[in-house]
Amino acid sequence: MRGKSAHGAHPILVVPPEVKSLKLKLAMVCWRDTREARRAVSDALPLLQKTQQVVVVELVPDESGRDAAHGRVDDVIAWLKRHGVAAFARVFHWPERNNPMEKLFQYGADLIVAGA
C-alpha cells in the first residue's frame, strides 16, 4: 500500500492494532506487470529478505493467459533470487467476476506485498 506526500509515493506498512510483531514466515507478492507492483516489491525487499518463504502470485482471468503469467512471475523470482530471496510461483485462474482477495487470503500470509 502506498501513501502520497509532497515528494511522491512511498511505502506504507499496515498492521492491525492487536499484532505485537511480524512473524515473517510467509510473504505473498501479488504480481501484476505494472510500475506500482515493481516499486512495491523493490520497496519491500528488506522485509522479503527476512522472510522464511516468499510466494509470487499472479491471478489470470482465463486459462489462455497462464503461460504468459508464468513467464512474468519467473522473472520476478529471478530478480528476487539475485537479491538473496528464495521464492516460488503460483499462477491461478481466477475469473474477473470473482473477488481475488478470497483466493489470496487463503494462503494465510504474514505479509502481503502489492502495488496500489
C-alpha positions as CSV (number, residue, x, y, z in Angstrom):
1,M,0.0,0.0,0.0
2,R,1.3,3.5,-0.8
3,G,0.7,6.9,0.6
4,K,1.2,10.2,-1.2
5,S,3.3,13.0,0.1
6,A,4.6,16.2,-1.4
7,H,7.6,14.2,-2.6
8,G,5.6,11.4,-4.3
9,A,4.6,7.9,-3.4
10,H,6.2,6.0,-0.5
11,P,5.6,2.6,1.1
12,I,3.2,2.1,3.9
13,L,3.1,-0.9,6.2
14,V,-0.4,-1.5,7.7
15,V,-0.5,-3.7,10.8
16,P,-3.7,-4.4,12.8
17,P,-3.5,-2.9,16.3
18,E,-3.6,-6.3,18.1
19,V,-0.4,-7.5,16.3
20,K,2.7,-7.2,18.5
21,S,5.3,-8.4,16.0
22,L,5.5,-9.7,12.4
23,K,6.2,-13.4,12.1
24,L,7.6,-13.2,8.6
25,K,7.1,-16.9,7.9
26,L,5.3,-16.4,4.6
27,A,5.2,-13.4,2.4
28,M,3.0,-13.1,-0.7
29,V,3.9,-10.9,-3.6
30,C,0.7,-10.2,-5.6
31,W,2.0,-9.7,-9.0
32,R,0.8,-7.7,-12.0
33,D,3.3,-6.4,-14.5
34,T,2.9,-2.7,-13.5
35,R,5.1,0.1,-12.3
36,E,3.3,0.0,-9.0
37,A,3.9,-3.7,-8.4
38,R,7.6,-3.4,-9.3
39,R,8.0,-0.5,-6.9
40,A,6.2,-2.3,-4.1
41,V,8.4,-5.4,-4.5
42,S,11.5,-3.2,-4.6
43,D,10.5,-1.2,-1.5
44,A,9.6,-4.5,0.4
45,L,12.9,-6.1,-0.4
46,P,14.4,-5.7,3.1
47,L,11.3,-7.4,4.6
48,L,11.3,-10.1,2.0
49,Q,15.0,-10.9,2.7
50,K,14.0,-11.6,6.3
51,T,11.0,-13.8,5.4
52,Q,11.3,-17.6,5.6
53,Q,9.1,-18.3,2.5
54,V,8.1,-16.0,-0.4
55,V,5.4,-16.8,-2.9
56,V,4.8,-14.7,-6.0
57,V,1.2,-15.0,-7.1
58,E,-0.5,-13.8,-10.3
59,L,-4.2,-14.3,-11.0
60,V,-5.3,-14.7,-14.6
61,P,-8.9,-14.2,-15.8
62,D,-8.7,-17.1,-18.3
63,E,-6.6,-20.1,-18.9
64,S,-5.1,-18.7,-22.1
65,G,-3.0,-16.3,-20.0
66,R,-1.4,-18.9,-17.8
67,D,1.8,-19.3,-19.8
68,A,2.5,-15.6,-20.1
69,A,1.8,-15.2,-16.4
70,H,4.3,-18.0,-15.5
71,G,6.9,-16.1,-17.6
72,R,6.2,-12.9,-15.7
73,V,6.4,-14.4,-12.2
74,D,9.5,-16.4,-13.2
75,D,11.2,-13.0,-14.0
76,V,10.2,-11.7,-10.5
77,I,11.6,-14.8,-8.9
78,A,14.8,-14.5,-10.8
79,W,15.1,-10.8,-9.6
80,L,14.4,-11.8,-6.0
81,K,17.0,-14.6,-6.2
82,R,19.6,-12.1,-7.3
83,H,18.8,-10.2,-4.1
84,G,19.1,-13.2,-1.8
85,V,15.4,-14.1,-1.6
86,A,14.3,-17.6,-2.5
87,A,10.7,-17.6,-3.8
88,F,8.3,-19.9,-5.6
89,A,5.5,-19.1,-8.0
90,R,1.7,-19.7,-8.1
91,V,-0.5,-18.8,-11.1
92,F,-4.2,-19.2,-10.6
93,H,-7.1,-19.0,-12.9
94,W,-9.5,-16.5,-11.3
95,P,-12.4,-15.1,-13.3
96,E,-12.6,-11.3,-13.1
97,R,-16.2,-11.5,-11.8
98,N,-14.8,-13.1,-8.5
99,N,-13.1,-11.2,-5.7
100,P,-9.4,-12.1,-6.0
101,M,-8.9,-11.4,-2.3
102,E,-10.8,-14.6,-1.5
103,K,-8.1,-16.6,-3.2
104,L,-5.2,-14.6,-1.9
105,F,-6.3,-14.7,1.8
106,Q,-6.5,-18.5,1.7
107,Y,-2.7,-18.5,1.8
108,G,-2.5,-17.1,5.3
109,A,0.5,-14.9,4.5
110,D,2.1,-12.9,7.3
111,L,2.9,-10.1,4.8
112,I,1.2,-9.2,1.5
113,V,3.2,-7.0,-1.0
114,A,1.1,-5.4,-3.7
115,G,1.2,-2.2,-5.8
116,A,-1.7,0.2,-5.5
